[in-house]
């Protein structure tokens, strides 16, 4: 693909133009002219993700509009007083929409019910990408201008990682148009083009940069900062064992478990609450946290089960060798013979909600105590 783009616009000779030209010794021409020339040989190889990057004013948007106009996304009109769910095409089923939102790292279901304009910049960016992927025909190209330009740089990196995984998994094509170079290692583009240098480069797929996360027991007092992001209820059991995931000094992920009481079930803890703060979703921190807790419980002689309805958590556990499916279907309280404490929480899992139950399988060689040990060391 050969790039040969010339754009001109007239320069109106006003007093201010003359004054600034004189102050900075800038010659006044009749027309302002921009030329973009180079080569974009993206037909030569199979690729999934491309990046057009450079400083502001380098011609990125002009290039994207000229070469990929029909596929270019600069933003969407969203309903002012309805949820973002209602901004997606009417023909897209809720499963398609929820899958798209989860896949780009926007897994905070309560926030799906809010209008677009009240979301954070990071959530707005992820919602826009999800909608672009839904509206584009399968395997078609999506080009997104101002990619991550208005979001916090930490959010930009994590979101870039989530988006590229979604594009590759769906065998789609994405071109990001951005002014920041800090996303390159996270977006992992197959090619990069810099218009201001007319420089094109093929890249090989590499691992994203490592993120150090420290996992340790926490007090229940940390729960309020996570409660509003949980997809069921904000209630936390008083007897819950609570674990926090820290990046630096900030607790960004939370998971917990409670004792499962049933006359025919022995030595089981049930996953209770797992939440990752919105800016850090897309890194699989929830899975890492629950796996860590599963091992910690196993080492102390306890088994761990999880019954969940969140699609992203279900998808992770189905892929993971650490979790075995026990049941899929409508939640049951176990009938009249079930323990009263189990029936008491029936409202938390509505009889209309389809959920999946899993049992944790520890890594080979992980030793379990001969009899259940107290969990005082895991209680914050």
Secondary structure in CASP SS format (residue, H / E / C, confidence):
PFRMAT SS
TARGET T0000
AUTHOR 0000-0000-0000
METHOD secondary structure of the structure
MODEL  1
X C 1.00
X E 1.00
X E 1.00
X E 1.00
X E 1.00
X E 1.00
X E 1.00
X E 1.00
X E 1.00
X E 1.00
X C 1.00
X C 1.00
X C 1.00
X C 1.00
X H 1.00
X H 1.00
X H 1.00
X H 1.00
X H 1.00
X H 1.00
X H 1.00
X H 1.00
X H 1.00
X C 1.00
X C 1.00
X C 1.00
X C 1.00
X C 1.00
X C 1.00
X C 1.00
X E 1.00
X E 1.00
X E 1.00
X E 1.00
X E 1.00
X E 1.00
X E 1.00
X E 1.00
X E 1.00
X C 1.00
X C 1.00
X C 1.00
X C 1.00
X C 1.00
X C 1.00
X C 1.00
X C 1.00
X C 1.00
X E 1.00
X E 1.00
X E 1.00
X E 1.00
X E 1.00
X C 1.00
X C 1.00
X C 1.00
X C 1.00
X C 1.00
X C 1.00
X H 1.00
X H 1.00
X H 1.00
X H 1.00
X H 1.00
X H 1.00
X H 1.00
X H 1.00
X H 1.00
X H 1.00
X H 1.00
X H 1.00
X E 1.00
X E 1.00
X C 1.00
X C 1.00
X C 1.00
X C 1.00
X C 1.00
X C 1.00
X C 1.00
X C 1.00
X C 1.00
X C 1.00
X H 1.00
X H 1.00
X H 1.00
X H 1.00
X C 1.00
X C 1.00
X C 1.00
X C 1.00
X C 1.00
X C 1.00
X H 1.00
X H 1.00
X H 1.00
X H 1.00
X H 1.00
X H 1.00
X H 1.00
X H 1.00
X H 1.00
X H 1.00
X C 1.00
X C 1.00
X C 1.00
X C 1.00
X C 1.00
X H 1.00
X H 1.00
X H 1.00
X H 1.00
X C 1.00
X C 1.00
X C 1.00
X H 1.00
X H 1.00
X H 1.00
X C 1.00
X C 1.00
X H 1.00
X H 1.00
X H 1.00
X H 1.00
X H 1.00
X H 1.00
X H 1.00
X H 1.00
X H 1.00
X H 1.00
X H 1.00
X H 1.00
X H 1.00
X H 1.00
X H 1.00
X C 1.00
X C 1.00
X C 1.00
X C 1.00
X C 1.00
X E 1.00
X E 1.00
X E 1.00
X E 1.00
X C 1.00
X C 1.00
X C 1.00
X C 1.00
X C 1.00
X C 1.00
X C 1.00
X C 1.00
X H 1.00
X H 1.00
X H 1.00
X H 1.00
X H 1.00
X H 1.00
X H 1.00
X H 1.00
X H 1.00
X H 1.00
X H 1.00
X H 1.00
X H 1.00
X H 1.00
X H 1.00
X H 1.00
X H 1.00
X C 1.00
X C 1.00
X C 1.00
X E 1.00
X E 1.00
X E 1.00
X E 1.00
X E 1.00
X E 1.00
X C 1.00
X C 1.00
X C 1.00
X C 1.00
X C 1.00
X H 1.00
X H 1.00
X H 1.00
X H 1.00
X C 1.00
X C 1.00
X C 1.00
X E 1.00
X E 1.00
X E 1.00
X E 1.00
X C 1.00
X C 1.00
X C 1.00
X C 1.00
X E 1.00
X E 1.00
X E 1.00
X E 1.00
X C 1.00
X C 1.00
X C 1.00
X C 1.00
X C 1.00
X C 1.00
X C 1.00
X C 1.00
X C 1.00
X C 1.00
X C 1.00
X E 1.00
X E 1.00
X E 1.00
X E 1.00
X C 1.00
X C 1.00
X H 1.00
X H 1.00
X H 1.00
X C 1.00
X H 1.00
X H 1.00
X H 1.00
X H 1.00
X C 1.00
X C 1.00
X C 1.00
X C 1.00
X C 1.00
X C 1.00
X C 1.00
X C 1.00
X C 1.00
X C 1.00
X C 1.00
X C 1.00
X C 1.00
X E 1.00
X E 1.00
X E 1.00
X E 1.00
X E 1.00
X E 1.00
X E 1.00
X C 1.00
X C 1.00
X E 1.00
X E 1.00
X E 1.00
X E 1.00
X E 1.00
X E 1.00
X E 1.00
X E 1.00
X E 1.00
X E 1.00
X C 1.00
X C 1.00
X E 1.00
X C 1.00
X C 1.00
X E 1.00
X C 1.00
X C 1.00
X E 1.00
X E 1.00
X E 1.00
X E 1.00
X E 1.00
X E 1.00
X E 1.00
X E 1.00
X E 1.00
X C 1.00
X H 1.00
X H 1.00
X H 1.00
X C 1.00
X C 1.00
X C 1.00
X C 1.00
X H 1.00
X H 1.00
X H 1.00
X H 1.00
X H 1.00
X H 1.00
X H 1.00
X H 1.00
X H 1.00
X H 1.00
X H 1.00
X H 1.00
X H 1.00
X H 1.00
X H 1.00
X C 1.00
X C 1.00
X C 1.00
X E 1.00
X E 1.00
X E 1.00
X E 1.00
X E 1.00
X E 1.00
X C 1.00
X C 1.00
X H 1.00
X H 1.00
X H 1.00
X H 1.00
X H 1.00
X H 1.00
X H 1.00
X H 1.00
X H 1.00
X C 1.00
X C 1.00
X C 1.00
X E 1.00
X E 1.00
X E 1.00
X E 1.00
X E 1.00
X E 1.00
X E 1.00
X E 1.00
X C 1.00
X C 1.00
X C 1.00
X C 1.00
X C 1.00
X C 1.00
X C 1.00
X C 1.00
X C 1.00
X H 1.00
X H 1.00
X H 1.00
X H 1.00
X H 1.00
X C 1.00
X H 1.00
X H 1.00
X H 1.00
X C 1.00
X C 1.00
X C 1.00
X C 1.00
X C 1.00
X E 1.00
X E 1.00
X E 1.00
X E 1.00
X E 1.00
X E 1.00
X E 1.00
X C 1.00
X C 1.00
X C 1.00
X C 1.00
X C 1.00
X C 1.00
X C 1.00
X C 1.00
X C 1.00
X C 1.00
X C 1.00
X C 1.00
X C 1.00
X C 1.00
X C 1.00
X H 1.00
X H 1.00
X H 1.00
X C 1.00
X C 1.00
END
